[in-house]
Amino acid sequence: MRITFVILAFGAGAILLQTTLLHFVPIGSAMPDLVLVLCVYLGLHHQSVGGVLGAFSLGYFVDLFSGTDLGLNAFAMTSVFLMVYLLSRRLWIEGGLSNVVIVFAAAVGKTLTIAGLLALFSGTLTAASVRDDILGGAVAAAVAPLVFGALDRTSRRARASH
Amino acid sequence: MIDFLRRYQVLVSSGTLLLIATMLISANTRREERVDPLARLVLDAIYPLQLAVNQVTGGVSDIWQGYVDLVGARAEAEALRAHVGVLKGELTRLAEVEAANRRLRQLLKLRRVVGERLVAARVIGWDASARDRTITLDRGEQDGVVSGAAVLVPEGVVGHVFRVSRRAARVLLISDRNSGVDAIIQRSRVRGIVQGRQETCDLKYVKRGADVRQGDHVVTSGLDGIFPKGVLLGDVAQVKTPELGMFQTIVVLPRVAFDQLEEVLVTTGGEPEGPAEEPPASRDAPKLGWHSVLPEVGYGAAARALA
């Protein structure tokens, strides 16, 4: 229960940052996708129905503060969770560098998923948006070890105090 | 069956949620209004947090600016440091007030041009992803903002409100890929649809032979029922006539710097209240911040209507 609260708090914080402060981070029109990092974390460390629900909920909340296509990020984040879950069953993913690689791979996967969905439903995909998504994913991958570390520490504390 | 579900619970639940997400996207694509029962609740819940972060950001920015100014003053005259520091601080404050006045005077002028009742709003949030172009305003239903209202600044059209809660509203910018505005070329009255493309826009469905030139002003036609007629959308940056096809490819550069938006006006319908007098050029407004400046600089009925 406390872990759920930790993930929810991190998710709310990530969305708040993405809609306010990170807008001013000078990396062109790209934006570090912190919610994606959380979904990858769930896929690696919370391989349960709760983890899937968490990824879906995070995507849904991003949908509420992003664009007009409801369900797009919910689908993408659930797909990211699934992708990471399946990958982690076949590959040994542990440590800073592998976290960076898996988050970047997840960003590419998410971008492709969204591109596919947009092509299927609205046909309004632009090259600039794909570029921004990939760039945002790269920045997210760079900060992933920090976020993972913070989540690990907070989760451990939450478990210890339980 | 139960064993199967237990063994593959993650895969089954993922599949179910992917299906639900697909249904959400599909339902959202078919209907004009978004199907999001939680949206209003969440928007209202996160509104105070966004407002707080925005104010803290502004405060830190002011402190940093003040620090930079102070460093400059110290280097400039060691002997008159205290005096210059005070004067510099005063100058900075007055410059800020003047800049706020200038922006607000332009907003008031725009109110006269538009001829509709308008409410001023502050930008408190931006889109959560880099792919889409939306902003969040600090005005909602309790201020008269409704879904579908036009959002304007003196430089031109910003976008329209697509979701509104009691205290906040979200705006789809004209540079978003899902945005479409009925527009005309001001010079030749050629009509088309302005659609967003992230940083720029496209003017679509303009026939091959139509008279469109680089530098032409693109304005709203007023036919879409959202935007008032004749408000600037941008300038034609590029005109290409493909070898095949019925239409020209026209790139429009919006005049509005969407990344630098601070205050906007939102149409709330109906005739404007009171006489829209020309605001006086005031330099002696005692406080910073556009919310507090308006009533204090004596803009009269127009200022009260805006504030």
Interface residues (C-beta under 8 A of the other chain):
Chain A: A12 I15 L16 Q18 T19 T20 L21 H23 F24 S29 A30 M31 D33 V35 Q47 S48 V49 G51 V52 L53 F56 G59 Y60 F61 V62 D63 L64 F65 S66 G67 T68 D69 L70 G71 L72 N73 A74 F75 T78 S79 F81 L82 Y85 I114 L117 F121 S122 T124 L125 T126 A128 S129 D132 D133 L135 G136
Chain B: Q9 V10 L11 S13 S14 L17 L18 I20 A21 T22 M23 L24 I25 S26 N28 T29 R34 V35 D36 L38 A39 V42 L43 I46 L49 Q50 V53 N54 T57 I124 G125 W126 D127 A128 S129 A130 R131 D132 R133 T134 T136 F162 R170 L172 D176 R177 N178 R197 Q198 E199 D259
